[in-house]
Each structure stands twice: as structure tokens, then as C-alpha cells.
Amino acid sequence: MGDVAVNGNANMDVACPVCISGDVRQTIRLTSAEAARNCLHPRREQARYETLRRHIAALWGRDHCYICRCGNCDFGFSDPYIAGDAFFYNTAYDRKAGEYPAQKWEYRVAKATIAAAIAAGPRNDIRLLEIGAGNGAFLAQIAPSMIRPDGILCTEYSDHGAAEIRKLGIRVVQGDIRNTDTSSHEPFDMVCMFQVLEHMDRIAELFAKLRATTSPHADLFIAVPNMRRNQFNEDNGAVLDMPPNHIGRWTPTSFEALSKREGWRIIQYLEEPTPALRSWQVFAAYRYARASQFDDRLSARIRGLRRGVVSRCLEVSAVAAFAIRWVPHLPKLLSPGMGETVFVHLRRQDHKNSDTTTR
């Protein structure tokens, strides 16, 4: 994977978080400095970068981590398998009000699935939980038109996001769902996790909480990054799927193992269509971002400039140069199944070991 240390060493001391198999191999070694540079440039924000680097090392309990791959279920995960905390996200990212996307592919898929469930009912008493609801962009599309606001509960850490959700008349808890008291709420019929699961550790605790708070045949809608697309990015010098931000790399096989273990059934596994222009633009931007993490690259000097009109123009020019240079790779990048996201629809089962899947 280009500039990343790669090996194939077995790690017999680590078990897969999904299937508990010990058939685990280390594939990439990453340092806390590399993880911090993935978010912040030390030339542009030196003090903040160093604070983040030290915090990442403290989370890991050392100055490096490994990306591992399970030989049994194909799950990719960081070792240590520790998620970023609130301090990590507040330091690493500046989430502004206008940066929450109003629409995503997975929103449209989930909305259509919910509409079909209502039409089959019909029913207007669905109880829905959204974990990590952002600023409520998805909730605004289904409440009150499809689901009553008083039937919805969501979690969201950010102050801005929580405030926007409350404007919809929806209850929001600013905390971890695993630690949230849901005893006063009726069991949920639907649960949404859009671009959340890849950030989470303690998977067994999460699914224990879901089982305790959902109805017997509840539906779970999950959207995660498409690992086929991420693998292409990493193999071709674009940004890494970097912990402690993303700590889980989900594949069809790992979802099957998770479902079997936790008592859910896969109803749908869908891959986002590949939008040609956007895919090319995003890959070029990610290629530039990765190159800018190395001090000997022109991209690093551009990214290290103070923010302003000149630096923005130079960055646009650099991204355009990467886009032109990588035209020969477009057939692979734009092939089917290379969209950025996969959508998985699970249904809770009374008995485990059911694995019927629609793809």
C-alpha cells in the first residue's frame, strides 16, 4: 500500500471482534503521528497536531497500532480496537453547521424501505431509534410525514447537531447508546446507523443493547464505507481508512458472521451506484490529501500554507493535477460496486443461525 508498512504476520494474541476467531493477521502498522497527520497538518496547526498525536497514543496505550484482518470472517479492524472519543473528534475535526450533508444515498434507500413497510401495514405507530443522527437530516425526511416525532429517539454527540434535532420536536440524547437509559421508551421497531458502525468498538455491547431495546422483529438499517472502494484508494496512494476514526472495515462476510452471532438476518446488502464525476473528484482529492502527509512532497508544502485564497487556489490546482494524472485508472475506479457506501438491512430473529440474504 505505497508508503505504509505492510506485513503478513499472524497475531495470535488478538481475537476478531466480530467472530472471536484467533485467525488474525496484521496487515498495516501505523503510528500516532501518521494518524494525527491524517486529520491535521503539523505545519499549519502545530500545537493542535501535537495535542492530537499525544491523545491518540494515549488512547492506544502506545505510539502505534496495527490494521488486522480476520481469516475467518474477513473483518478488518484496528489493534487496539479502541474508538476515538469526544476529545479526539473535537480536536481532529471542525464540524461547521453547513458541513452536514442534506442528502445521502443511504437516506433514500432507508426512506424507501420504511415507506414500503408502512404501505404493507398500514401503520403510523412505528418507533424508531437513530444512533449518531448528525443534525437530523434523515429524520427531517421521515418526521412527521412517515413517523411521528414522539415515536423517535436519537443519539448525537455534537451540540450543534442536537440543537437542530430538537427543532424537529424529536428527543435527542447526547451520549453513547450503550450507556443510555431507554427504559421509559417502548421497544423500537426500526434502528438506523448511518456511517456510525465503522467508528464503534465494543460491538457485543452494542448489539446487546439493541436486543434489549428493540421489538422481536425489528429492522436495523446500517450504512458503512464500501471496503472495495477503500481498498482501491489505499492500493493507489489515496488516504487510508484511518483509526481511531474508522476502526472497523466491514465486508459482506463479516456482516454475515455478525448477524449469525447476534441473532439477526440479512434482508438486503446493497452497494451504492458509482457516480462517475464525483468518484473521480473524490479520488483525486483523497490522492492529494494522502500525498500532503509526507514532508518531501509539493502537496505537503501547499497544505502547510496558512488558509487563504492563495492556498485554496493551489489546492484546487493540485487536486486537478492528480485527477488528470489518474485518468488511466478510471475504468477500475468507475466499475460497478465502487460506490462509496454499502447499505445493509438486518432483521432481528427470535432464533439465531438464520442467514438468508438478498443482494
N, C-alpha and C positions, 0 to 999 in steps of 0.2 A: 504494500500500500504506500508506495512512494517513500516519503520521509518518515514514516512511522516504523518503530521497531516491531518486527513480527517474528514470532516463533511458533513452534508447534508442540510446546512442552505440555505434558499431562500434569494436571494439578489434582492430586488425589485427596487433598485436604479440603476441597471445595465441592459442595453439592449443588446441583442445579436448583434454583428457587422454585421452578415450575414442577418438575417431575421427581426431584430429590435424587436423581441419578448421580453417581460419582464419576461417570464417564465424561469428564470435563477437560477441555484443553485451553490453554492460554493462547491467544492469537495476537494481541497487541499489548505493548507496555506503554503507558502514558504517564507523564509526570504532572505534578500540580501546576508547574509553570506552563506546560502545554495546555492544560485545562483552563487556566486563567486567561491565557492569550487567546483562546477561542472566543472569549467574551470581550476582553478589554485589551487595548494596545498599551504596552508599558511606556512608550514614548509620549503618548497623548495623555494618559491618565496614570502616571507612575505610582502615586500613593495609593490610589484606589485599586490598581492592579496588584500591588504587593499585599494589600489587605485581603483581597480575594484569594491570592495564591496561598497565603498562610491559612486562611479559613478552609480551603479545600484540603490542604494537608492535614488540618485538624480533624475534618470530617472522616478522612480515610485512615487517620492514625499513622500516617507515613507520607512520604513525598511522592508516591507513585501508586498507580492502580493498574489492573490488567482488564482487558476485554476477553471474556471467556466464551466458549461455545460448547453447548451440551451435545454430545454424540448421540444421545437417546432421543431428545425431542427437538433439537435444533434451536433451542432458545439461546440468544446471545445476551450476556449480562456483564456488568462490571463487578470486579472483585477488588475491594469490598463492595458488596451490594448495598450501598447506602445512598439514599436520595438527597438531593440538595434541600437545604432548609430555607426558612424565610430570610435569614441573613444572606445566604448565598444569592437568592434571587433578587433581593433588594440591592445588593452590591453589584451583581453582574449585569443587570438589565435596567433600563429606564423605560418603564411602560407608561406611555403617554395616552391621553384619552382617545386620540384619533387612531391609535395603532391596533385596536381590536377589529378584526375583520367582521364586516356586517353579514357576509355570506360565505359559506364553505360548502364544498361538495357533499360532505357527510351530513350537513344540516338538511339538505334537500332529500337525501336518501332516508334519513330518520323521519323526517316530516311525512314523506310518502308512506312509510311503514306504519306510522301512527294513524294516519288518515285511513289506511286500509283496515286497521284494527277497529277503528270507530265505526266504519261503514259495515263491518261484519257484525257489530253489536246489535243495534247501535247503542252507544253509551256515552255519557258525559260526566262520569264519576271516576275517571282514571286518576290514579295518584302516581305522581312522577317525581323522581329524585334525579337531579343533575349534579354530578361531582366535578368541581372545577369549572364553574359556569361563566368565567370571564366577566364580561359586562352585560350578560343576559341576551346576547344577540340571537341565540337559538330560542330561548324562552319567549322572546318578543314575537316570534313567528308562530307559536302554538298557543299562547295565552293572551286573551281569554277565548280566542276563536275555536280552539280544539279542546283545551283542558282548562278548567277553572283555576285561577291563580291560587285559591286557598287549598287546592289539591297538590300544590307543588312545593317542594323543599329543595334548596340547593346549597352547596358549599362554594366558597370563593375566598381566597386569602386577601386579595388587594382591596384597599379602602375604596378606590375609585369604582372598581367593578361591583362591589357590594352595594354602593350607593345607587348605581344605575339599576341594579336588580330590584332594589326596594321601590324604585319609582314605578315598577310594573305591578306593585302590590303583592310581591312574592317574598316569602320568608327566606332569608339567607343566613347561613352560619359561617362566620369567618374562622374556620378551623378545619381540622382533619376529620373526615367522615368516620374514621375508625375510633375517634375519641368523642364523637358527637352523640349526645343523648337524643335518641329518636323514639323514646318510649311513649311519648304523647301523640305520636303520629301513626295513623293507620298504615298497615303494610303497603309498600309501594308495588304498583303493577308494572312500572317501567323505570329503568335506570339508564342514564346517559353519561358516558365518559368520553368526551371528545378531546383527543390529544392530551390525555392525562395518564393513562396506564403506563406509558413508557417512562414517566417521571417517578413512578412509585416503587418503593421497596415493601417488605412485609406483605407479600401477596396473599399468603394464607390468612392473615388477619383481615385483610380487605374483604376476601370472599366469605369469611366467617361473618363479618358484619353485614354483607349483602344478604346472606342466607337468613340472618336474624331479622332483617328489616323488609324483606320482600314477600309478596304473596306466592302461593305454591307454584304457579306457572308464569312467573314474572318474566318480562323481556328485558334484556340488557343490550344496549347499543354501545359499541366501542369503536373509536376511530384511533388508529395509530399510524406512525410513519410506515411507508412501504419499504421493507428491507431490501427488495430487489433494486429500488431506486437508490437507496442509501449505499448499497454495496457498489453500484456503478459510480456514485460520487466518490467514494473512498478509493476505489481502484483507479480513478482517473484524476487524482490530485485535488479534489474538492474538499470541503470541510468534512470533518469527522462527526459521527453521531456521538457526541462527547459527554461523558459523565463529569460531574454528578448531576448534569441537567437531564440527559436521557440515559437511564441506567438499564433499560430493558430493550432488547431487539426481538420483536415478536414476528413469528413466521406462522404459516398455516399449521405446521406440525406442532409447534408449541401451543397454539390455541387449542388444538385437539387434545393435547395432553392436559392442559389446564381444565378444559371442560369436563373431561372424564374424571379427573381427580376431585373437582369441586362440585360435581353434580349439575352440570348444565349441558345443553345440547346446541350444537351449531346449526342455526337455521339458514344463515346466509354468510358467505365470505365474498366480498366484492372488492375489486380493485378499481381505483379511480381511473377514468379515461386519461389519456396522455394529451394535454393541450400543447400543441407544437410550439407556439411562440413563447408561452410562459415557461415551458420546460427548458427551452434554450436560454432564456433570460436568467432564470433561477440558477441553472448550472453554471453559467458564466459568472454570475455574482458570487456563487459559492467557491468557484475556482479562484477568483480574485481574493476572497476572504481567506482561503487557505494559504495562498502564496504570501499574503501580507503578514503571516505569523512568523516568517523567517527573516531575520535581520539583513541577510545578504541579498534580498530581493527588492527590486524597484517598488513593488506593491507595498512593502513594509514601510518604505520611506514616505510614500504617498499617504498611507493610513496613519502614519505618525504625525502628519501635519495638523495644526490646530484647525478645528472645524470652521469652515467659511466657504465663500463662493468658489475660491480657487481650489481648495481641497475637494469640494464636491464635483467640480468640473473634471479634475484629474481622475477622480474615482470613476466617474461615468466613462471617461475615455479608456481607462484600464479595463473595465468590465467589457466594453465594446471590443477591445483588442482580444480579450480571451474568447469572446463569442465568435469572432471571425476565425481565430486560430483553431477552434474546435469544431468547425463545420464538418470535417470528415467523420466525426463521431456521432453526427446527428442520427443516422439510421438506427443505431443501437439505442440512443437516448430516447428516440421517439417511437420505439417499437411498443406493441401492446403490453399492458401490465407495468408500465414505467411511470405511472402517475405517482404523486407524492404521498397518497394516503390509501389505506385499506379500511373497509368498514366491515365489522363483524357483528352479527346479530345472534345472541345467545338466548336460549330459553331455559329457565330453571326446571329441573326434573325432580320428581319425587324419589326416583332411584337413580343412582349413578350408572356409568358404563354405557350410556346411550350416545352415539356419535354420528347420527345422520346429518349430512351436510349438503347444502345447496350452494353451488358455485356457478 
